[in-house]
Amino acid sequence: MAKKTGSIVKQAGVLAAAGILVKIIGLLYRSPLTSLIGDEGNGYYSVAYNIYIIILMLSSYNIPAAVSKLIAEKLALGQYKNAHRVFICALWYVMILGTAAAAVLYFFADKLVGPNAAVVLRVFAPTILIFGPLGALRGYFQAHHTMTPTSVSQIFEQILNAGVSIGAAYFFTRTVPGMTEASREAAYAAGSVLQTGSAYMLGESAARGTDTQRAILGAAGSALGTGCGVLVAMLFMAWVYALNRRSIKKDMRRDKTGAALPYGQIFKLMLLMVTPILVSNLIYNFSTTLNQSIYFAVLRGMQGVSEAESSTMYGVYSGKATIIVNVPIAIAAAMSSVMIPAISSEYAKRNMKEIHRKLDLSIRVTMLVAIPSTVGLFVLARPITQLLFPQRASLAMASSLLRWLSITVVLFSVSTITNGVLQGIGKVVKPVIHASIALVIQGIVLALLLIGTNWNLYALVIASILYSGLIVFLNGKSLRKLLHYRQEIKHTFVMPSVAAAVMGAAAWGVYHGMYQLVKSNAVCLLSAICIAVCVYFIVLLKIGGVGERELRSIPKGTMLIRVAKKTGLL
């Protein structure tokens, strides 16, 4: 097994490319899925998924980060036997906790979510058992600086997820008997002919009940797709591990560092590492569940909005705007996954200069994508939403939410990377404290906004911006104190922002200009995006916002350098 396959940024680039591809596949399949299950079904799926993620975090979601950190430390010291023992210990850990977590999710679904979403949550339960070994395998290979297996497994996972989700949702929704479009119109007509409110309400109730049944079963089909995707990814990673068994045994035989640590001691080290990372990531991601709970509590408890209606509204936010925004954030998530073992290796050797260099380059490369993504989503929010989710009833709301939620792309990108660095240097309690402070503040603000205004979904956007911004501030403060790190501003933020502003103006002008001639949203949007990418790259090179060092660090960077030199841009 190769121990070094390139720079940290190149490895992150491999993982990020897979992450973006996964997100794009997710966007493409969410559109036909939404047509099947509607915004109401999206709402039930999101409610169940958010609880599933919390339970998953309590059992095995953080295993890749913890395993990669512990194994990377052992590998840096040449302790190959202990590195493999960490992996074996991790497998036992996830199997024990995964079984308990899956049981809780299945048997207490009604207590954790509303009755409609409980069906979806139960379908998620077996996935937790499968995700544990998958996470341990991914962490093992990430610690060896080999991101290809994880990247390929993510792609396989999402492809199967998409196929099974659409297929299962289609099949499940077709099992609901009764109310067709014709019978729905007949029921409404009966109310009008009889001129009685009760007859009309009977038709409305029957239609709503049938729609809700379809939404629940469709969301359950989507949850089944998630589980099938995880299963295929786990089988693939197990196959890759089997292929590398000979190399793994060879490394263990050449380990001359001494006796292997007892499993009990390794398990203790794992608990000491996993628990703070678990709590940190749990709180970091708990904002979604907390905001969801506050949102439903105010709308249903204080404003009298029904479960179906509030879930439909929430589905627009979580099933459309949030999904689109998460695409560029995948780059930061990939960078963070690579940063943890890389920083841990350098910190074990107390190489502070290299830690500074890697952190600086990682944030700079991430911002080269995050900043123009924010501008692009803001400027082209409606065309993008219309292409991916063309349902007219919620198009205006979804695109407006996307426009303002795009601000969080930069904030969550920086906070994700800085969280990974703090965990990598062993300061795992710091992200816990920072996320807790931000969580409390944004929770209070969200509750006040929902109670005192009629902003509803926009209150969720404000809370998300506030939460991510607070973590960026607090993490930055800790890094300055612990690592004496000073963030470079001009080349990291200012110049990409200038280039992105020019790009945004070009994208807006091209789209609306072309739309006057070609009444095709897809053609105009794709043309605007292609021209915007070229404009951004040209302006960034012209103003000196990126050089050979940054370009050479990213995948296909050498090719970009040749193109830039041939065209006189570099």
C-alpha positions as CSV (number, residue, x, y, z in Angstrom):
1,M,0.0,0.0,0.0
2,A,1.3,3.4,-1.0
3,K,2.0,5.6,2.1
4,K,2.4,8.8,0.2
5,T,0.5,9.6,-3.0
6,G,0.9,13.3,-3.3
7,S,0.5,16.5,-1.5
8,I,-2.2,17.2,1.1
9,V,-4.0,19.5,-1.4
10,K,-3.8,17.0,-4.2
11,Q,-5.2,14.3,-2.0
12,A,-7.9,16.6,-0.8
13,G,-8.5,17.4,-4.5
14,V,-9.2,13.8,-5.2
15,L,-11.6,13.5,-2.3
16,A,-13.2,16.9,-3.1
17,A,-13.7,15.9,-6.8
18,A,-15.5,12.8,-5.7
19,G,-17.5,14.8,-3.1
20,I,-18.6,17.3,-5.7
21,L,-19.5,14.5,-8.1
22,V,-21.5,12.9,-5.3
23,K,-23.3,16.2,-4.6
24,I,-24.1,16.7,-8.3
25,I,-25.5,13.2,-8.5
26,G,-27.5,14.0,-5.4
27,L,-28.8,17.2,-7.0
28,L,-29.8,15.4,-10.2
29,Y,-31.7,12.6,-8.5
30,R,-33.4,14.9,-6.0
31,S,-35.3,16.7,-8.8
32,P,-37.2,13.6,-10.0
33,L,-37.5,12.4,-6.5
34,T,-39.1,15.6,-5.4
35,S,-41.6,15.2,-8.3
36,L,-42.5,11.9,-6.8
37,I,-42.7,12.7,-3.1
38,G,-43.2,16.5,-3.2
39,D,-42.1,19.1,-0.7
40,E,-44.1,17.4,2.0
41,G,-42.1,14.1,1.4
42,N,-38.9,16.1,1.4
43,G,-39.9,17.5,4.8
44,Y,-40.5,14.1,6.3
45,Y,-37.3,12.8,4.9
46,S,-35.3,15.7,6.2
47,V,-36.8,15.4,9.7
48,A,-36.0,11.7,9.9
49,Y,-32.5,12.2,8.3
50,N,-31.5,14.8,10.8
51,I,-32.3,12.5,13.7
52,Y,-30.6,9.6,11.9
53,I,-27.4,11.7,11.5
54,I,-27.4,12.6,15.2
55,I,-27.7,8.9,16.3
56,L,-25.1,8.0,13.6
57,M,-22.7,10.5,15.1
58,L,-23.2,9.0,18.6
59,S,-22.2,5.6,17.2
60,S,-19.9,5.6,14.2
61,Y,-20.0,8.8,12.1
62,N,-16.9,10.2,13.6
63,I,-14.9,6.9,13.3
64,P,-13.1,8.0,10.0
65,A,-11.7,11.1,11.6
66,A,-10.7,9.4,14.9
67,V,-9.2,6.3,13.2
68,S,-7.3,8.3,10.6
69,K,-5.8,10.5,13.4
70,L,-4.7,7.6,15.6
71,I,-3.4,5.5,12.8
72,A,-1.5,8.5,11.2
73,E,0.2,9.1,14.6
74,K,1.3,5.4,14.8
75,L,2.5,5.4,11.1
76,A,4.5,8.6,11.6
77,L,6.4,6.7,14.3
78,G,6.7,3.5,12.3
79,Q,4.4,1.5,14.6
80,Y,2.6,-0.5,11.9
81,K,1.4,-3.2,14.2
82,N,-0.2,-0.7,16.5
83,A,-1.7,1.1,13.6
84,H,-3.4,-2.1,12.5
85,R,-4.5,-2.8,16.0
86,V,-6.3,0.5,16.1
87,F,-8.2,-0.5,13.0
88,I,-9.3,-3.8,14.6
89,C,-10.3,-2.1,17.7
90,A,-12.3,0.4,15.7
91,L,-14.3,-2.4,14.0
92,W,-15.4,-3.8,17.4
93,Y,-16.2,-0.4,18.6
94,V,-18.6,0.4,15.7
95,M,-20.2,-3.0,15.8
96,I,-21.1,-2.7,19.5
97,L,-22.3,0.9,19.4
98,G,-23.9,0.5,16.0
99,T,-26.1,-2.3,17.1
100,A,-27.3,-0.3,20.2
101,A,-27.9,2.8,18.1
102,A,-29.9,1.0,15.4
103,A,-32.1,-0.5,18.1
104,V,-32.8,2.9,19.6
105,L,-33.6,4.4,16.2
106,Y,-36.0,1.6,15.3
107,F,-37.9,1.1,18.6
108,F,-38.1,4.8,19.7
109,A,-38.8,6.3,16.3
110,D,-42.2,7.6,17.4
111,K,-40.6,9.4,20.3
112,L,-37.9,11.0,18.3
113,V,-39.9,12.4,15.4
114,G,-43.6,12.9,14.5
115,P,-45.7,9.9,13.6
116,N,-45.5,10.6,9.9
117,A,-41.7,10.7,9.9
118,A,-41.3,7.7,12.2
119,V,-41.9,5.3,9.2
120,V,-38.9,6.9,7.4
121,L,-36.7,6.9,10.5
122,R,-37.2,3.1,11.0
123,V,-36.0,2.5,7.4
124,F,-32.9,4.4,8.3
125,A,-32.1,2.2,11.3
126,P,-30.2,-0.7,9.6
127,T,-28.0,1.8,7.8
128,I,-26.2,2.6,11.1
129,L,-25.0,-1.0,11.4
130,I,-23.5,-0.9,7.9
131,F,-22.0,2.6,8.2
132,G,-19.7,1.6,11.2
133,P,-17.4,-0.8,9.3
134,L,-17.5,1.5,6.3
135,G,-16.3,4.4,8.4
136,A,-13.5,2.4,10.0
137,L,-12.3,1.3,6.5
138,R,-12.3,4.8,5.2
139,G,-10.4,6.1,8.2
140,Y,-7.8,3.4,7.7
141,F,-7.0,4.3,4.1
142,Q,-7.2,8.1,4.8
143,A,-4.5,7.6,7.5
144,H,-2.3,6.1,4.8
145,H,-2.9,9.3,2.7
146,T,-4.7,7.2,0.1
147,M,-8.0,8.9,-0.7
148,T,-8.9,7.1,-3.9
149,P,-10.7,4.1,-2.2
150,T,-12.8,6.5,-0.1
151,S,-13.6,8.7,-3.2
152,V,-14.6,5.7,-5.4
153,S,-16.7,4.3,-2.6
154,Q,-18.5,7.6,-2.2
155,I,-19.4,7.6,-5.9
156,F,-20.7,4.1,-5.8
157,E,-22.6,4.9,-2.7
158,Q,-24.4,7.9,-4.3
159,I,-25.1,6.2,-7.6
160,L,-26.9,3.3,-5.9
161,N,-28.5,5.7,-3.5
162,A,-29.9,7.7,-6.4
163,G,-31.2,4.6,-8.4
164,V,-32.8,2.8,-5.4
165,S,-34.3,6.1,-4.0
166,I,-36.1,6.9,-7.2
167,G,-37.1,3.3,-7.9
168,A,-38.3,2.6,-4.4
169,A,-40.1,6.0,-4.1
170,Y,-41.9,5.3,-7.4
171,F,-42.9,1.8,-6.3
172,F,-44.0,2.7,-2.8
173,T,-46.0,5.7,-3.9
174,R,-47.9,3.6,-6.4
175,T,-49.0,1.2,-3.6
176,V,-51.3,4.0,-2.1
177,P,-54.8,3.2,-3.3
178,G,-57.6,5.6,-4.0
179,M,-57.5,9.2,-4.7
180,T,-56.4,9.8,-8.3
181,E,-56.4,13.2,-9.9
182,A,-59.8,12.5,-11.4
183,S,-61.3,11.4,-8.0
184,R,-59.7,14.4,-6.3
185,E,-61.4,16.8,-8.7
186,A,-64.7,14.9,-8.3
187,A,-64.5,15.3,-4.6
188,Y,-63.9,19.0,-4.8
189,A,-66.7,19.3,-7.4
190,A,-69.1,17.5,-5.1
191,G,-68.5,20.1,-2.4
192,S,-69.2,22.9,-4.8
193,V,-72.4,21.2,-6.2
194,L,-73.8,20.4,-2.8
195,Q,-72.7,23.9,-1.6
196,T,-71.8,22.5,1.8
197,G,-68.6,23.2,3.6
198,S,-68.6,19.7,5.1
199,A,-68.7,18.0,1.7
200,Y,-65.8,20.1,0.4
201,M,-63.8,19.6,3.5
202,L,-64.4,15.8,3.2
203,G,-62.9,16.0,-0.3
204,E,-60.0,18.1,0.9
205,S,-59.3,15.8,3.8
206,A,-59.3,12.7,1.6
207,A,-57.0,14.4,-0.9
208,R,-54.6,15.6,1.8
209,G,-54.6,12.2,3.5
210,T,-53.7,10.4,0.3
211,D,-51.0,12.9,-0.5
212,T,-49.6,12.5,2.9
213,Q,-49.5,8.7,2.6
214,R,-47.7,9.0,-0.7
215,A,-45.2,11.5,0.8
216,I,-44.5,9.2,3.8
217,L,-43.9,6.1,1.7
218,G,-41.9,8.0,-1.0
219,A,-39.7,9.4,1.7
220,A,-39.3,5.9,3.1
221,G,-38.2,4.8,-0.4
222,S,-35.5,7.5,-0.4
223,A,-34.3,6.3,3.0
224,L,-34.0,2.8,1.6
225,G,-31.8,4.2,-1.1
226,T,-29.5,5.6,1.5
227,G,-29.0,2.3,3.2
228,C,-28.4,0.4,-0.1
229,G,-25.8,3.0,-1.1
230,V,-23.9,2.6,2.2
231,L,-24.0,-1.2,1.9
232,V,-22.4,-1.2,-1.6
233,A,-19.7,1.3,-0.4
234,M,-18.9,-0.9,2.6
235,L,-18.5,-4.0,0.4
236,F,-16.3,-2.1,-2.0
237,M,-14.0,-0.8,0.8
238,A,-13.8,-4.4,2.3
239,W,-12.7,-5.6,-1.2
240,V,-10.0,-3.0,-1.4
241,Y,-8.8,-3.9,2.1
242,A,-8.6,-7.6,1.1
243,L,-6.5,-6.6,-1.9
244,N,-4.0,-4.8,0.3
245,R,-3.8,-7.5,3.0
246,R,-0.4,-8.8,1.7
247,S,1.1,-5.2,1.8
248,I,-0.4,-4.6,5.3
249,K,1.2,-7.8,6.7
250,K,4.5,-6.9,5.1
251,D,4.5,-3.5,6.9
252,M,3.7,-5.2,10.2
253,R,6.6,-7.6,9.8
254,R,9.1,-4.8,9.2
255,D,7.9,-3.0,12.4
256,K,10.9,-2.9,14.7
257,T,9.5,-0.4,17.2
258,G,8.8,-2.9,20.0
259,A,5.9,-4.8,21.4
260,A,2.4,-4.2,20.3
261,L,0.1,-2.2,22.6
262,P,-2.7,-4.3,24.4
263,Y,-6.1,-3.9,22.8
264,G,-7.4,-2.6,26.1
265,Q,-5.0,0.3,26.0
266,I,-5.8,1.0,22.4
267,F,-9.5,1.0,23.1
268,K,-8.9,3.5,25.9
269,L,-7.0,5.7,23.5
270,M,-9.8,5.4,21.0
271,L,-12.4,6.4,23.5
272,L,-10.3,9.4,24.6
273,M,-10.0,10.4,21.0
274,V,-13.5,9.5,19.7
275,T,-15.5,11.0,22.5
276,P,-14.3,14.7,22.1
277,I,-14.5,14.5,18.3
278,L,-17.9,12.9,18.6
279,V,-19.2,15.6,20.9
280,S,-17.6,18.3,18.8
281,N,-19.1,17.1,15.5
282,L,-22.4,16.3,17.2
283,I,-22.7,19.8,18.5
284,Y,-21.3,21.3,15.2
285,N,-24.0,19.4,13.2
286,F,-26.7,19.6,15.9
287,S,-27.7,23.1,14.8
288,T,-29.8,21.6,12.0
289,T,-31.7,19.3,14.4
290,L,-32.1,22.1,17.0
291,N,-33.3,24.6,14.4
292,Q,-35.7,22.1,13.0
293,S,-37.1,21.4,16.5
294,I,-37.5,25.1,17.3
295,Y,-39.1,25.7,13.9
296,F,-41.7,23.0,14.3
297,A,-42.3,23.8,17.9
298,V,-43.2,27.5,17.1
299,L,-45.1,26.8,13.9
300,R,-47.1,23.9,15.3
301,G,-47.3,24.7,18.9
302,M,-47.7,28.5,18.8
303,Q,-49.0,29.3,15.3
304,G,-51.3,26.2,14.9
305,V,-49.7,25.1,11.5
306,S,-50.4,21.5,10.7
307,E,-47.7,18.8,10.5
308,A,-48.2,18.3,6.8
309,E,-48.1,22.1,6.0
310,S,-45.1,22.8,8.2
311,S,-43.2,19.8,6.8
312,T,-44.0,21.0,3.3
313,M,-42.5,24.4,4.0
314,Y,-39.5,22.9,5.7
315,G,-39.0,20.6,2.7
316,V,-38.4,23.7,0.5
317,Y,-35.6,24.8,2.8
318,S,-33.9,21.5,3.6
319,G,-34.7,19.5,0.4
320,K,-33.9,22.2,-2.1
321,A,-31.9,25.3,-1.0
322,T,-29.7,23.5,1.5
323,I,-28.9,20.6,-0.8
324,I,-27.7,23.0,-3.5
325,V,-25.5,25.0,-1.1
326,N,-23.9,21.8,0.2
327,V,-22.3,21.1,-3.2
328,P,-19.3,23.5,-2.9
329,I,-19.0,22.9,0.9
330,A,-18.0,19.3,-0.1
331,I,-14.6,20.7,-0.9
332,A,-14.0,21.9,2.6
333,A,-15.3,18.7,4.0
334,A,-12.7,16.8,1.9
335,M,-10.0,19.2,2.9
336,S,-10.8,18.7,6.5
337,S,-10.7,14.9,6.2
338,V,-7.2,15.1,4.7
339,M,-6.0,17.7,7.2
340,I,-6.7,15.7,10.3
341,P,-4.2,12.8,9.6
342,A,-1.7,15.2,7.9
343,I,-1.7,17.7,10.7
344,S,-1.5,14.8,13.3
345,S,1.6,13.4,11.6
346,E,3.3,16.8,11.7
347,Y,2.2,17.6,15.2
348,A,3.6,14.3,16.4
349,K,7.0,15.5,15.1
350,R,6.3,19.0,16.4
351,N,6.9,20.5,12.9
352,M,5.0,23.8,13.4
353,K,6.4,25.4,10.3
354,E,4.9,22.7,8.1
355,I,1.6,22.8,9.9
356,H,1.4,26.6,9.1
357,R,2.2,25.9,5.5
358,K,-0.4,23.2,5.1
359,L,-3.1,25.2,6.8
360,D,-2.4,28.3,4.8
361,L,-2.4,26.5,1.5
362,S,-5.5,24.5,2.4
363,I,-7.6,27.5,3.3
364,R,-6.4,29.5,0.2
365,V,-7.2,26.7,-2.2
366,T,-10.6,26.1,-0.6
367,M,-11.4,29.8,-0.9
368,L,-10.5,29.8,-4.6
369,V,-13.6,27.7,-5.0
370,A,-15.9,28.7,-2.1
371,I,-15.9,32.5,-2.8
372,P,-16.9,32.3,-6.5
373,S,-19.4,29.6,-5.6
374,T,-21.1,31.9,-3.2
375,V,-21.2,34.7,-5.8
376,G,-22.5,32.3,-8.5
377,L,-25.2,30.9,-6.3
378,F,-26.3,34.4,-5.3
379,V,-26.4,35.8,-8.8
380,L,-27.9,32.7,-10.5
381,A,-30.1,31.5,-7.7
382,R,-33.4,31.4,-9.6
383,P,-32.0,29.8,-12.8
384,I,-30.2,27.1,-10.8
385,T,-33.2,26.3,-8.7
386,Q,-35.5,26.3,-11.8
387,L,-33.2,23.8,-13.6
388,L,-32.9,21.4,-10.6
389,F,-36.3,21.8,-8.9
390,P,-38.7,23.2,-11.5
391,Q,-41.8,22.9,-9.3
392,R,-43.5,26.2,-9.8
393,A,-45.4,26.3,-6.4
394,S,-42.1,26.7,-4.5
395,L,-39.7,28.0,-7.1
396,A,-39.7,31.6,-5.9
397,M,-39.3,30.7,-2.2
398,A,-36.5,28.1,-2.9
399,S,-34.5,30.4,-5.1
400,S,-34.8,33.2,-2.6
401,L,-33.7,31.0,0.3
402,L,-30.7,29.7,-1.9
403,R,-29.6,33.3,-2.6
404,W,-29.2,34.2,1.0
405,L,-28.1,30.8,2.2
406,S,-25.2,31.0,-0.3
407,I,-23.4,33.3,2.2
408,T,-22.8,30.2,4.4
409,V,-20.6,28.5,1.8
410,V,-17.5,30.5,2.7
411,L,-18.3,30.5,6.4
412,F,-18.9,26.7,6.7
413,S,-15.9,26.0,4.5
414,V,-13.5,27.9,6.8
415,S,-15.1,26.5,10.0
416,T,-14.9,23.0,8.7
417,I,-11.2,23.2,7.9
418,T,-10.3,25.0,11.2
419,N,-12.3,22.3,13.1
420,G,-10.2,19.6,11.4
421,V,-6.9,21.4,12.3
422,L,-7.9,21.8,16.0
423,Q,-8.8,18.1,16.1
424,G,-5.5,17.2,14.3
425,I,-3.4,18.9,16.9
426,G,-5.2,17.2,19.7
427,K,-7.3,20.2,20.9
428,V,-10.5,18.3,20.4
429,V,-12.3,20.1,23.2
430,K,-12.0,23.5,21.6
431,P,-14.4,22.8,18.8
432,V,-16.9,21.5,21.4
433,I,-16.8,24.7,23.3
434,H,-17.0,26.9,20.2
435,A,-19.9,25.0,18.7
436,S,-21.7,25.0,22.0
437,I,-21.4,28.8,22.3
438,A,-22.5,29.3,18.7
439,L,-25.4,26.8,19.1
440,V,-26.9,28.5,22.1
441,I,-26.6,32.0,20.6
442,Q,-28.1,31.1,17.2
443,G,-30.8,29.0,18.9
444,I,-32.0,32.0,21.0
445,V,-31.9,34.3,18.0
446,L,-33.9,31.8,15.9
447,A,-36.6,31.4,18.5
448,L,-36.9,35.2,18.9
449,L,-37.2,35.6,15.1
450,L,-39.8,32.9,14.7
451,I,-41.9,34.2,17.6
452,G,-41.5,37.9,16.9
453,T,-41.6,38.0,13.1
454,N,-43.2,36.3,10.2
455,W,-39.8,35.5,8.5
456,N,-40.2,31.7,9.1
457,L,-37.8,30.0,6.7
458,Y,-35.7,33.1,6.4
459,A,-35.2,32.9,10.2
460,L,-33.5,29.5,9.6
461,V,-31.2,31.2,7.0
462,I,-30.2,33.9,9.5
463,A,-29.5,31.3,12.2
464,S,-27.3,29.3,9.8
465,I,-25.3,32.4,8.9
466,L,-24.9,33.4,12.5
467,Y,-23.9,29.9,13.6
468,S,-21.2,29.4,11.0
469,G,-19.9,32.9,11.4
470,L,-19.4,32.5,15.2
471,I,-17.5,29.3,14.8
472,V,-15.2,30.9,12.2
473,F,-14.4,33.7,14.7
474,L,-13.9,31.4,17.7
475,N,-11.8,28.8,15.8
476,G,-9.6,31.6,14.3
477,K,-9.0,33.0,17.8
478,S,-7.9,29.6,19.1
479,L,-5.6,28.9,16.2
480,R,-3.9,32.3,16.7
481,K,-3.3,31.4,20.3
482,L,-2.3,27.8,20.0
483,L,-0.3,27.8,16.8
484,H,0.5,31.5,16.6
485,Y,-1.1,31.3,13.1
486,R,-2.0,34.5,11.3
487,Q,-4.4,34.2,8.4
488,E,-3.2,35.8,5.2
489,I,-6.0,38.0,3.9
490,K,-5.1,39.6,0.6
491,H,-4.4,36.5,-1.6
492,T,-6.8,34.2,0.3
493,F,-9.9,36.4,0.5
494,V,-9.6,39.8,-1.2
495,M,-8.3,38.8,-4.6
496,P,-10.7,35.9,-5.1
497,S,-13.5,38.2,-4.0
498,V,-12.6,40.8,-6.6
499,A,-12.3,38.2,-9.4
500,A,-15.6,36.6,-8.2
501,A,-17.4,40.0,-8.3
502,V,-16.3,40.5,-12.0
503,M,-17.4,36.9,-12.7
504,G,-20.8,37.4,-11.1
505,A,-21.5,40.5,-13.2
506,A,-20.5,38.5,-16.3
507,A,-22.6,35.6,-15.4
508,W,-25.7,37.7,-14.7
509,G,-25.2,39.6,-18.0
510,V,-24.7,36.5,-20.1
511,Y,-27.7,34.7,-18.7
512,H,-30.2,37.6,-19.0
513,G,-28.8,38.7,-22.3
514,M,-29.0,35.2,-23.8
515,Y,-32.5,34.7,-22.4
516,Q,-33.8,37.6,-24.5
517,L,-32.7,35.6,-27.6
518,V,-33.0,31.9,-26.5
519,K,-35.9,31.2,-24.2
520,S,-34.2,28.2,-22.6
521,N,-33.2,28.3,-19.0
522,A,-30.8,25.3,-19.3
523,V,-28.9,26.7,-22.3
524,C,-28.6,30.1,-20.9
525,L,-27.5,28.9,-17.5
526,L,-24.9,26.5,-18.7
527,S,-23.5,29.2,-21.1
528,A,-23.4,31.7,-18.2
529,I,-21.6,29.2,-16.0
530,C,-19.0,28.3,-18.6
531,I,-18.2,32.0,-19.4
532,A,-18.2,32.8,-15.6
533,V,-15.5,30.1,-14.9
534,C,-13.3,31.5,-17.7
535,V,-13.7,35.1,-16.6
536,Y,-12.9,34.2,-13.0
537,F,-9.8,32.3,-13.9
538,I,-8.5,35.1,-16.2
539,V,-9.2,37.9,-13.8
540,L,-7.6,36.0,-10.9
541,L,-4.5,35.4,-12.9
542,K,-4.3,39.0,-14.1
543,I,-4.5,40.5,-10.6
544,G,-2.0,38.0,-9.2
545,G,-4.6,36.2,-7.0
546,V,-3.1,32.8,-7.8
547,G,0.3,31.6,-8.8
548,E,2.1,28.4,-9.9
549,R,2.4,27.2,-6.3
550,E,-1.4,27.1,-5.8
551,L,-2.1,25.7,-9.3
552,R,0.6,23.0,-9.0
553,S,-1.0,21.8,-5.8
554,I,-4.4,21.0,-7.2
555,P,-5.4,18.1,-9.5
556,K,-4.6,18.9,-13.2
557,G,-2.8,22.0,-12.0
558,T,0.2,21.4,-14.3
559,M,-2.2,21.5,-17.3
560,L,-3.7,24.8,-16.1
561,I,-0.2,26.3,-15.8
562,R,0.6,25.3,-19.4
563,V,-2.6,26.8,-20.6
564,A,-2.0,30.0,-18.6
565,K,1.5,30.4,-20.0
566,K,0.5,29.7,-23.6
567,T,-2.2,32.4,-23.4
568,G,0.0,34.9,-21.7
569,L,-2.0,34.9,-18.4
570,L,0.9,33.6,-16.3
